[in-house]
Amino acid sequence: MEQKAKDIMAILGERPVAYNPIYAKLLGDIGDGVILAQLVYWASAMDWQEFHKTDAELAAETGASVDKIKRLRTKLKKYDFIEFARKGTPARMFYVIDPGKLLDALLKIKQNEQKSANKLAQIALTRQCNLHQLDSADCTNIYTENTTENTTDNISSRVKKRANRTKKNQNVDNSVDKRKTNAYEEFLSWWIETAKKTRGIEPILGPADRSQAGRILHKVDPDTLQKLALFYLADYSFRKFAPSIKTFASAGIITGLLNRMKNDPDFWKKLNGYIDQYIKTKSKIDNKAQKELFDKMKKLAQSLTMTDGPPP
């Protein structure tokens, strides 16, 4: 086996053509690429100085026909990285290759390949995003995360990861939205029942009331909001104001009640009295949800102090 390997190398010779596929991409033909690769080899070996090569020598070294070598020279006239001319006596073909210009030509091929790869990656990304129902912003982020690694395979992998992450976030958001919706509906029902007890009327909640309820629930937690609302509806100082959430939610009233809750011991004494008067009263409650709500307020009352001022 070893001897056969040596025989093969002996047949091939000691100077194989240093071929690179990029030469074929540059010239559009594999055979032409092989000949150019050999010319570049000799130019490099001659330290990029002028050198001469006969067509017969090139044909022997590359396996190309003399006619193909002649046709290649015609093609090479449109490229600026190589010059050739027949000189001397007897006349011989001399070549000179500019390495800088050759490098520019090869880099242009690489750039075009990258553009094609990017285009294919974008097509693959669009298909994957549509498959996993990702929006355009997510797709753009995926593509720009690492442009140099945008291949069909890793784009598919990244899209799947982003889709899974987005799905998890949506589940969390849906859970949060559900809790917010429950708190919103609970507060609206609580307001109507408490207004009936404290003001003796059933308020009609318009769009503005509902909008304001949603707004303040984003800023004040539901338990604190119910304390403030009970004080607003029950305290004599607010009787001149309508029992509407729109009025209660005005910046001046909410801010003032929050300050009193933090700094005024009388606020808590009064609030505890209002809880005893309006929340602890025994009344027939037909609505199961409302009964649970009032039970919640009773527990709140038990947590308040009547003598020590605001809770720490």
C-alpha positions in Angstrom: 0.0 0.0 0.0 2.8 2.4 0.9 4.6 1.7 -2.4 1.5 2.3 -4.4 1.1 5.7 -2.6 4.7 6.5 -3.6 4.0 5.5 -7.2 1.0 7.7 -7.3 3.0 10.7 -6.1 5.7 9.9 -8.6 3.2 10.1 -11.4 1.7 13.3 -10.1 5.1 14.9 -9.8 6.5 17.3 -7.2 4.8 20.5 -8.4 1.0 20.2 -8.3 -1.1 23.2 -9.4 -2.0 25.4 -6.3 -5.6 25.7 -7.4 -8.3 27.6 -5.4 -12.0 27.6 -6.5 -12.2 31.4 -6.2 -10.2 31.7 -9.4 -12.9 29.8 -11.3 -15.6 32.1 -9.7 -13.6 35.1 -10.8 -13.3 33.9 -14.4 -16.5 31.9 -14.7 -14.7 28.7 -15.8 -12.9 25.9 -13.9 -10.3 25.4 -16.6 -9.5 29.1 -16.8 -9.3 29.2 -13.0 -6.7 26.4 -13.0 -4.5 28.3 -15.6 -4.8 31.5 -13.6 -3.9 29.7 -10.4 -0.7 28.5 -12.0 0.2 32.0 -13.3 -0.4 33.4 -9.8 1.9 30.6 -8.4 4.7 31.6 -10.7 4.2 35.4 -10.0 4.4 34.7 -6.3 7.5 32.5 -6.8 9.2 35.4 -8.7 8.3 37.9 -6.0 5.6 39.4 -8.2 8.2 40.5 -10.8 7.8 39.9 -14.5 8.2 36.3 -15.6 7.9 34.4 -18.9 6.1 31.2 -19.7 5.4 29.6 -23.0 2.0 28.3 -23.8 3.5 24.8 -24.1 4.9 25.0 -20.6 1.6 26.2 -19.2 -0.2 23.4 -21.1 2.2 20.8 -19.6 1.8 22.1 -16.1 -2.0 22.5 -16.1 -3.3 20.0 -18.6 -5.0 22.7 -20.5 -4.7 22.9 -24.3 -2.7 25.6 -26.0 -5.9 26.9 -27.7 -7.5 27.3 -24.2 -4.5 29.2 -22.9 -4.7 31.6 -25.9 -8.5 32.1 -25.4 -7.9 32.8 -21.7 -5.4 35.6 -22.5 -8.2 37.2 -24.6 -10.5 37.0 -21.6 -7.8 38.4 -19.2 -7.5 41.6 -21.2 -10.5 43.0 -19.4 -8.9 42.6 -15.9 -6.5 45.1 -14.6 -4.5 42.8 -12.2 -2.6 41.1 -15.0 -0.6 42.3 -18.0 1.2 40.2 -20.7 3.2 40.8 -23.8 5.4 38.9 -26.3 9.0 40.1 -26.1 12.6 39.2 -27.0 14.3 37.1 -29.6 13.2 34.5 -29.8 9.8 36.0 -28.7 8.4 34.8 -25.4 5.2 35.6 -23.5 5.9 37.7 -20.4 3.4 38.1 -17.6 3.2 40.4 -14.6 0.5 40.3 -11.9 -0.2 43.2 -9.5 -1.0 41.5 -6.1 -2.9 44.5 -4.8 -5.3 44.6 -7.8 -5.6 40.8 -7.7 -6.6 41.0 -4.0 -9.2 43.7 -4.8 -10.7 41.4 -7.5 -10.8 38.4 -5.1 -12.3 40.5 -2.3 -15.1 41.6 -4.6 -15.9 38.0 -5.3 -16.1 37.3 -1.5 -18.3 40.3 -0.9 -20.7 39.2 -3.7 -20.8 35.8 -2.1 -21.6 37.3 1.3 -24.4 39.4 -0.3 -25.9 36.3 -1.8 -25.5 34.4 1.5 -27.2 37.3 3.3 -30.1 37.4 0.8 -30.6 33.6 1.3 -30.4 34.1 5.0 -33.1 36.8 4.9 -35.3 34.6 2.8 -34.9 31.7 5.3 -35.5 34.1 8.2 -38.7 35.4 6.7 -40.0 31.8 6.2 -39.0 30.8 9.7 -40.6 33.9 11.2 -43.8 33.3 9.4 -43.8 29.7 10.5 -43.4 30.6 14.1 -45.6 33.8 13.9 -42.9 36.3 15.0 -43.3 40.0 14.2 -41.0 41.9 12.0 -39.2 43.6 14.9 -38.2 40.2 16.4 -37.0 39.0 13.0 -34.9 42.1 12.5 -33.3 41.7 15.9 -32.5 38.0 15.1 -30.8 38.9 11.8 -28.7 41.8 13.2 -27.6 39.8 16.4 -24.7 38.4 14.4 -24.7 38.9 10.7 -21.5 36.9 10.1 -23.2 33.8 11.3 -26.4 34.1 9.3 -26.8 30.7 7.8 -30.1 28.9 7.1 -29.4 26.4 9.9 -28.5 28.8 12.7 -31.2 31.3 11.7 -33.8 28.5 12.1 -32.3 27.6 15.5 -32.4 31.3 16.6 -35.9 31.8 15.4 -37.1 28.8 17.3 -35.4 30.1 20.5 -36.9 33.5 20.1 -40.3 32.1 19.4 -40.2 30.0 22.6 -39.0 33.0 24.6 -41.8 35.2 23.1 -44.4 32.5 23.9 -43.2 32.4 27.5 -43.3 36.2 27.8 -46.8 36.2 26.3 -47.9 33.6 28.9 -46.5 35.8 31.6 -48.2 38.9 30.1 -51.5 37.1 29.8 -51.3 36.1 33.4 -50.5 39.6 34.5 -53.3 41.0 32.3 -55.7 38.5 33.8 -54.8 39.6 37.4 -55.2 43.3 36.4 -58.6 42.6 34.8 -59.8 40.8 37.9 -58.6 43.7 40.2 -60.3 46.2 37.8 -63.6 44.5 37.8 -63.5 43.9 41.6 -62.8 47.5 42.3 -65.7 48.7 40.1 -68.1 46.3 41.8 -66.7 47.3 45.2 -67.2 51.0 44.4 -70.8 50.6 43.4 -71.7 48.7 46.6 -69.7 50.9 48.9 -71.2 54.1 47.3 -74.7 52.7 47.9 -73.9 52.1 51.6 -72.1 55.4 52.3 -74.0 57.8 50.0 -77.3 56.0 49.7 -77.2 56.1 45.9 -76.1 53.7 43.2 -73.6 55.5 41.0 -73.6 55.1 37.3 -70.1 54.4 36.0 -69.5 56.0 32.7 -66.5 55.6 30.3 -64.5 58.2 32.1 -65.0 56.5 35.5 -63.9 53.1 34.0 -60.9 54.7 32.3 -59.8 56.4 35.5 -60.2 53.2 37.5 -57.8 51.4 35.1 -55.3 54.3 35.3 -55.1 54.5 39.1 -54.9 50.7 39.5 -51.7 50.9 37.5 -50.3 53.3 40.1 -51.9 52.2 43.4 -52.3 48.7 44.6 -55.9 47.5 45.0 -55.9 47.2 48.8 -54.6 50.7 49.3 -57.0 52.0 46.7 -60.0 50.5 48.5 -58.9 52.2 51.7 -58.6 55.6 50.0 -61.9 55.1 48.2 -63.8 54.1 51.4 -62.4 57.2 53.1 -63.5 59.4 50.2 -67.0 58.0 50.0 -67.6 57.9 53.8 -65.9 61.0 55.2 -68.1 64.1 55.6 -65.4 66.4 54.2 -65.9 64.8 50.8 -69.7 64.8 50.7 -69.7 67.8 48.4 -68.0 65.7 45.8 -69.9 63.3 43.5 -69.5 59.6 44.2 -67.7 59.1 40.9 -64.4 57.4 40.3 -63.5 60.2 37.8 -63.7 62.8 40.6 -62.0 60.5 43.2 -59.2 59.8 40.8 -58.3 63.5 40.3 -54.6 64.1 41.2 -55.4 66.5 44.1 -57.7 64.1 45.9 -55.6 60.9 45.5 -52.4 62.8 46.5 -54.0 64.4 49.5 -55.4 61.0 50.7 -52.1 59.3 50.3 -50.4 62.0 52.3 -53.0 61.7 55.1 -52.6 57.9 55.1 -48.9 58.2 55.7 -48.8 61.1 58.1 -52.2 61.6 59.8 -53.1 59.3 62.7 -56.7 60.5 62.6 -57.0 59.1 59.1 -56.6 55.6 60.4 -59.0 56.2 63.3 -61.6 57.5 61.0 -61.0 54.8 58.5 -61.4 52.1 61.1 -64.7 53.6 62.1 -65.9 53.6 58.6 -65.0 50.0 58.2 -67.0 49.2 61.4 -69.9 51.3 60.1 -70.1 50.3 56.5 -68.1 47.1 56.0 -68.8 45.1 59.2 -72.6 45.9 59.2 -74.8 42.8 58.8 -76.7 43.1 55.6 -78.1 40.7 53.1 -75.6 40.1 50.3 -77.0 38.2 47.4 -73.9 38.4 45.2 -71.3 35.8 46.1 -68.5 37.8 44.7 -69.5 40.8 46.8 -69.7 38.7 49.9 -66.2 37.6 49.4 -65.2 41.2 48.8 -66.8 42.4 52.1 -65.2 39.5 53.9 -61.9 40.7 52.6 -62.6 44.2 53.9 -63.5 42.8 57.3 -60.1 41.1 57.5 -58.6 44.4 56.5 -60.4 46.1 59.4 -58.9 43.6 61.9 -55.4 44.6 60.8 -55.9 48.3 61.5 -55.1 49.9 64.8 -57.3 52.5 66.4 -54.8 54.1 68.8 -51.2 53.8 67.5 -51.6 56.0 64.3 -50.5 54.9 60.9 -49.1 51.4 60.6 -45.3 51.2 60.3 
